[in-house]
Structures are given as structure tokens and as C-alpha cells.
Amino acid sequence: MMNTDPTASTNTTRLPRALVERLTNPFARFVQIETAAGAMLLLFTFFALLMSNSPWAASFEHFWELPVGLSVGPQAFVRSLREWINDGLMTLFFFLVALELKREWVLGELSRPRVAALSIAAALGGMLVPAAIYLLLQYAQPGQLGWGTVMATDTAFVIGCLALLGSRIPQSLRMFLLSLAIVDDIGAILVVAIGYSSDILWPYLAAAGLGLVFVGLMSRLGIRGFPLYVLMGGLIWLMIDASGVHATITGVILGLMTPARRWVSDTRLYAILSQVVAHPSGSEGSGGHTKGRETLKMAEMAARETLSPVERLEMALHPWVGFVIMPLFALANAGLTLSFNQLGGPVTLAVFMGFVLGKPVGILLFSWLALRLHIAVLPPGLSWPLLAGGGLLAGIGFTMALFIADMAFDQSLIDGAKLGIFLASVCSALAGLVVLRWWPARS
């Protein structure tokens, strides 16, 4: 008897519903994961602070200093657990940041030059003005080298704060702040690579450069399997690390080199799918190489390749970075013995003023200059009050600030710098939320 259900043909042309379906909108998916990751990051930060001010503080600190690595004869490749997180796992964090920037440049909002110019100009102001304020307050003092600490914005916490405001915040502000945070994260890691690297060993750096050329040739030749790229990326990381340049720059370079254009178009995909035939129930058995089986293999590859490498890698890595790497980083680096004696310290004040004052001033000033010079346009729905609130939220510099502070300050200053980062992040979050909650969205 024939099936007369009019929905049957429609249902059979769709994939079965999974328990947890992937979001089709990359930006929406990114924001959703960043929001949840921000909550987890906050939880792990509180736990690190709690442990650092508990009777187990010494054991907690000692755990992160445990040596981990390999030794073969006189050769040793050993680092502390904290260093493996900061230098190794954080490379994946910066790789993901670079992937998102590449996708936005090629496929997203930043593909429109004058819209991209506003985010880039704001990010530039949000790096230069805080660094200038910090240097003004710390010139010729022991903490002078910490100027890079106040340059970056924490994407997860900023997106998490915007999520608290719900529909009151237009999509244009979310896109602006996400783009700004990604650009100044890239800027901050370039600062790390240039300003906080040790003496450079050029032969190793040249070897890393050859490795990057080889990766580019692999892409040109059409090699599409990820395992070979992972192997080459690991070798390049080792060469850059041995050169004296901070190895996390590897993630940025490889992320920006990742292709953002898909290999198979929708038209070609549908043409291939139209050739799919049912596997005949004959005598060939399950091992038979039928035309239908070969066509199914081709259809599987075509369906996979309708997403660009940037999109596939971003979807695969983002949950791991958001829910594993960043919480581990916070747990290893956010520990601080709280003391009221540090509140008036010069490094604490310089970091605090750089973030709370420098970030919004720099973002608003450079945005105004970019609009005034007609090199940028203000997206629809994005007003100056919204920019002011967003500029205040950009003063949340938690992850990258701790990352740079760990390299810039010695043990006598690091606690003061961390306290400045925590206080600035809390004040910036509260001020930004108040402005965006109570200041009218339309100027």
C-alpha cells in the first residue's frame, strides 16, 4: 500500500535530528560558546583565587611548577606545567582567534572594508592609548616593561556581559566588539612576539619560515587532510620556540594562512548528490565496489568540503578552547594572594588606569578619527552611547593581560599587576553594563 502521508517525502530528504544540533550561523555559534565559556572562565578564576588564599596555597602553586617533559641523555625538553599551558595550549587559543579573524575578513562583516576599518581603528586606539597611559605612570620605574599588559580585551568575558543584556543590545555592537577583541588579541600577541621575546636565533627562525612556505605549498597543491598540517604545525612551533620568539605566534600565522574559501560549491554538491543511487541488494555483498558506493563516498567528501577549512577547524576547536584551554589557563595563572597593602601600588594603579580609562578613551577617539577622515562608516544601529558602553566593556582584559603580565613582571611585581587586572576587569564590566543598561540605545 502506498504511503499517502504528504510530509513523508519532505522528512526523508532531511538529516535525522541529533540530540544536540550544530548551529548553522557561525557568528551565533561563536557567541553562544563564548558566553558559556565566559561563565566557566569566571568560575575557574574564583576557584584559583580561593585556593591561593587558603591553607593549601603553597601546594596549589607548587603543582603548576611541576616539571613535565622528556629527557634523552644530555638533551632535555622540560617545562613547568604552567609553561606548557601558557606556551603550548595557548597556541591553540591564538590559532582559533586567527581563524575567526580570517573568516570575518573573507566571509563576514569585516569583508566590507569601511566597516572593518572602524573595528581596526578602534582596536588600534584601544591598544595605543592604554599603553601610553601605563608608560606615563610607570616611566623609569621597575614596572615600565609591563606596558603590553593593558593592550588586549578578553573576548569571552565581554561577550558574556553582552549576553546579560539580551535583546537590548543590537547585533551591530556585538559584531563590533567581537571584531575589536579579535583584532587587538592579534595585536597583543604580535607585541608579545616582538617586545617580550628573548635573543633571536635566526637559523631556527629561518627553518620555521621554510616550514611555513611548505605549508603554503601543501595548500596550493590541494592537500586537504588535516593530520599532515598538524604535524607541520608542531614542527614549526618547535622551531619558533627554539628561535627565542614566543611560540604562540605560530597559532596566529597558521590561522591566518588557513583557507577560508570552500572547495565544493552548492551547485556542485547538489549535482553530486543527484547521482547518489541506492546500494543494490544483489550478490555483491557488503565489500562490493559498486557505482553507488563510490558515489556515496564522493557525496560524503563533497558535503564535508562545502565548509571551508577555516569553518571546520573553528567548529572543531572552539568548544575545546572555550571549555578546556581557557579554564585551565585561568586556573594556572589567576592565583593571587589578596592584600589591601597592594591597593595603592604604582603597578596596580597603572594597570587599572590603562584599562578603565585608556580603553574607552582610545576606542572612542580612534573611532571618531576614522569616521572624521571618512575611512570608516558607522554600521546601522551602532550609536555613540553604545560605543561608549562597549569601550568600557573592552577594559575587561583578563586572559591576555594575565598572559602578558606573566612574561613582563618579575615576582616582586606580578601580584600588584594581577590585582590591577582583576580590579580593572570588575570596574570595566560594571561600568559598561550600567551604561548599556541605562543609557538610551539611540543617540
Sequence and secondary structure as in RCSB ss.txt:
>XXXX:A:sequence
MMNTDPTASTNTTRLPRALVERLTNPFARFVQIETAAGAMLLLFTFFALLMSNSPWAASFEHFWELPVGLSVGPQ
AFVRSLREWINDGLMTLFFFLVALELKREWVLGELSRPRVAALSIAAALGGMLVPAAIYLLLQYAQPGQLGWGTV
MATDTAFVIGCLALLGSRIPQSLRMFLLSLAIVDDIGAILVVAIGYSSDILWPYLAAAGLGLVFVGLMSRLGIRG
FPLYVLMGGLIWLMIDASGVHATITGVILGLMTPARRWVSDTRLYAILSQVVAHPSGSEGSGGHTKGRETLKMAE
MAARETLSPVERLEMALHPWVGFVIMPLFALANAGLTLSFNQLGGPVTLAVFMGFVLGKPVGILLFSWLALRLHI
AVLPPGLSWPLLAGGGLLAGIGFTMALFIADMAFDQSLIDGAKLGIFLASVCSALAGLVVLRWWPARS
>XXXX:A:secstr
     TTHHHHHTS    SS   S HHHHHHHHHHHHHHHHHHHHHHHHHHHTSTTHHHHHHHHT EEEEEETTE
EEEEEHHHIIIIIIHHHHHHHHHHHHHHHHHTSGGGSHHHHHHHHHHHHHHHHHHHHHHHHHHTTSTTGGGGGGG
S   HHHHHHHHHHHGGGS HHHHHHHHHHHHHHHHHHHHHHHHHS  S  HHHHHHHHHHHHHHHHHHHHT   
HHHHHHHHHHHHHHHHHHTS TTHHHHHHHHHS  S SS HHHHHHHHTT      SSS TT   HHHHHHHHHH
HHHHHTS HHHHHHHHHHHHIIIIIHHHHHHHH      GGGTT HHHHHHHHIIIIIHHHHHHHHHHHHHHTTS
    TT  HHHHHHHHHHTT  HHHHHHHHHHH  TTTHHHHHHHHHHHHHHHHHHHHHHHHHS S  
